[in-house]
């Protein structure tokens, strides 16, 4: 398990801080030498200790990517960012061709080099605001919402420029190269945390927050999920974003079959899952999902068994 694999806010724990940023090393609680500040302890032990000290309200605040600081711990929200074809920032950064154009090169080495350059800039931004009191620009974190690996099967979808095309094999190969370029190759530390989106069967913009995609088992197995498995199992993507839509009657945000049986149990993903922006609130308020948020398992039992035994 790599060191950035903690909760969305805990990557800030051991970092030096500027005067206008919360500092976990100077709050009164730090004087008690809590385990979560012990860099010699395992990540799991540190996170467990930190979470055990949090109130329910503090846990809720910590789940908000742009929420208020947790003053008692000296922690801030993760301030995730976008970098689909270049780092989104308040200052100029290097922009590359859009994703569909990069996929059209069929060149995984080129895509990997692009992602390395993007992660270099993202890390430079993070290091810069930690080290320079006069740093100019937004103080961004290390969690980046990219790449988009949805299949652009529908030409009327207005976001096909964000994807790597309509073929799951090509999408998988390009996606693996991109994720590895973003996250780096250090055996212990992540350069950035890549977030794959939007999981899964998401390529329609109209009514996407209440769309129920009815997909046969064979299409799931052969077309809609292979590239996700590549980026998770092979490339080790740290994070996955659940999409607004549902699959076969269950919203993806609470789809036990998708997020647990497949993602965690079959593919052994040990990172973290996030919702699309406002996705949980939208799902709860959406009356087109009667009773679905209480449904914990999908009916594709055969597909579950096949996923578990797939090589």
N, C-alpha and C positions, 0 to 999 in steps of 0.2 A: 504494500500500500504506500503510495507516494504522499509526501508531506502536505500537498495542497488539498488532499482528500480529507477534509474535515467539514465542518458545517460552513455555510456560505459566508459567515463572518469571522471564523476563527483563523483564517489565513493571516489576519492582522496581529495575532497574538505576540509574536516575537520580533516584530518590526519596530525600528526606531520611529518616533513620531515627531511631527512639528508641533509648535505651540498651539496652533488652531485646530489640531486633530486630537481626538481622545487617545490616551496613552495607557495601556493596560499595566504598565510597569510602575506607574506613579500613583494610582488610585489607592486609597487606604487598604483595600482588600489584598493588594499585592504584598503588604507587610507581613501577612500571615503565611506567606510562601505556599500558595495553593498549588495543587498538583498540575492544574491546567497551564501554569506558567513554567513548569519544569521541562525544559527542552530535551532532557535525557529520557523522559517518559515516552511511552508509545503514544501515537496519535489517538488511538481508540481510548486509552486511559485518560488522556488529557480532555478529550471531548466529553467523555462520560462524567468526569469531575465537574467540568464547566456547566453542563446541562443540569446536573444534580443540584447546583446552587441557584438555578434560575427559577423565578416565579413563573406562573402560567402566563402572565402578562408579558414578561420579558421574553419568553419563548415565542410568543406571538409576534412581538416587535422584531425579533431576530429573523423571522421568516419574510419580512418586508425588505425587498432589495434596496429600497430608498427610504427606509424608515428612520426614526430618530436614533441618536446615539444611546447605547446602554451605558449610562454614566457610571453605574456602580462597578462595572467591569472594565471601563475604559475602552469599549468596543464600539465600532460604527458598523453600519450596514455595508453589504459587500460592494455596492456601486458597480454592478456588472455593466458590461459594455458590448458594443457590436463591432464586428471586424470582417464582414463577409468578403469584401475585396479591398480591404484597407481599414485601418483603425478609425472609428468614428470618435472625434474629439473636438474640443473647442478651439484647437489650433490646427494649422495645416499638417496633414500626414500624407504618406504615399498612397496613391490610389492605383489599383490594378484593374484589368478587364473584369467584367462581371462574370459570375460563375458559369453561365451557359457558354460564354466565350472561352473560358479556361478549359472547360470540358471538351470543347470542340478541338482543342490541340491534341487530345489523346495522349498527353505527355505528363505522366505522374511525377517525374522528376522536376519538371517545371512548376507544377502545382505545389510540390513540396517546398521548393525554393521560395515561391511566393509566400507560403504560410510561414516559413522561417523568417522572412523579412518583416511580415506583419507582426509576428510575436516579438521580434527584436524591438520594434517601435513600441509595442504595448508594454514590454518590460522596462524600456527606457523611461516611459512616462511614469510608471509605478516607482521606479528607483529615483527618478528626478524629484518627485514631490516629497519623498522621504528624506532626501539628502540636501536639498537646496531650499533654504528659508525664503528665497525670493522667487521660487518656482511659479511660472505663469501658466495657467491652464487648469482644467478640471482634474481633481484627484481621483483617478480611476483605479479600480482594483484589478484582480487577476482572473476573474471569471468572464469569459467572452462567449456570447450567444452566436456561435457559428461552428460548423457549417450547416446550411440548409440542405438536407439530402432527400427531400420529398421528390417523388417521381412526377415530372412535368408532362403527364400524359394528356392533359386537357389543354389544347392550344388557346382556349378562351380564358384560362386562368391568368390573371394579370401579373403574376409573380414568377413566370418561368425564367426570367433573367437571374433569379436567385438560386436556381437549381442546376444540377449537373446533367440534365437531360431526361430522356424517357426510358433508358435502359438500366436495369438494376445492377448489372455487372459493371458497366462503366461507372455508374454512380458509386458503387462500392470501392472500385480501384481509386478513383479520384478522391473520394471521401477519406479513405485510409491515409493517402498521401498528405491531405490537408490537415487531418487531425494530428498526425505525427509531427508535422511541421510546426503546428501551434504549440503542442504540449512538450516538445523537446525529447531528447533521448537519454536524459540523466536517469539512472536507475532508482534514485531516491526522491528527486524533487521535480515537480512540474514547472515548466516555464510559464504556461498559462493553463487554465482549465477550459477545455472545449465543451460546448453544449450543442449536441445534435438536436436539430429540430426539423419538423414538428411530428412527434411520434404518436400515431402513425396513420396511414391511409388518409393523408391530408393533401389535397391539391385542388380544392374548390374554394373560392373566396366568398361567393354568395351564400349567405346563411351558414357560414362555417361554424358559428358558435352553437348551432343546434342541429347540425347535419348528423344523421345516423347512416354511416356507410355500411351497407349490407354486402359483405364480401364472402364468396365461397372459400372454403378451406384451402383448396388447391391454389387459388389466386393469392391468398395470404402467404402460403408457403413458398410459392415459386416467383412471385412478382413484387409484393408489397413489403416484404420484410428481409430478404437476403442481404441487401446493402446495409441495413441497420446492424445486422449481425456482424458483418465485416468490420464496420467502424467501432463496434463495441468489443467484440471478442479479439479481433486482430490488432486494431489500433489502440484499444484501451481508452476510448473516450470517457472522460471523467463525469460528464453530466449529460442528461437527456431531458428534453422539454416535451411534456405531454401536450398533445394538440387539443384544440377546442372541441373537435368533433368526437363522435363515438363510433364504435365498431360493433356491428351486430347487436345493437340495443343497449350498450353500456358506454357511458362517457369515458374517454381515454384517461381523464384525470383520476378516476377511481376504478379503472378497469383492472381487476385483480389478475385476470388471465394475462393481459398485456404487460403490466408493470411488475408483477411478481412471478407468475408461472413462467413466462417467457424471458423477460429482461433479467430478473434476479436469479431465478432457479436454473433455467436452461442455459442462459448466456453468462451467468456468474458475474453480472455487473456489480461492482462494489463502490460505485460512485453515488451521486445524488440525482434525484429527479425533481424538476421544477415544473410548474404549470406555465402555460402561455399567459401573457399579461392579463390579469383579471380573470383568468380562466375558472378558478374555483368559484368565485362569486357569481360569474355568469352561469355556470352549471347549476348552482343551487337555485338561482332565481328563474331558470329556464323551465317553463311548464311543459315543454315538449319532451322532457325526460321523466315522465311519471313513474316514480318508484325506482328509477334506474340507479340513483345514487346509493341505494341500499343493496344493490345487486353486486355481489363480490366475485362471481365467477362467470366466465363465458361458456357457451355450450360447445365450443370446439375442442372436445376432449381428445379426439384423435390427433389433432394438430399439436396439442400440448405434448403428447407422447412422442411425436415425431421430432419436435423441437428438442426435447430432452435427450434424444439419441442421435441427433444430427452431429456430424463431425465438423 
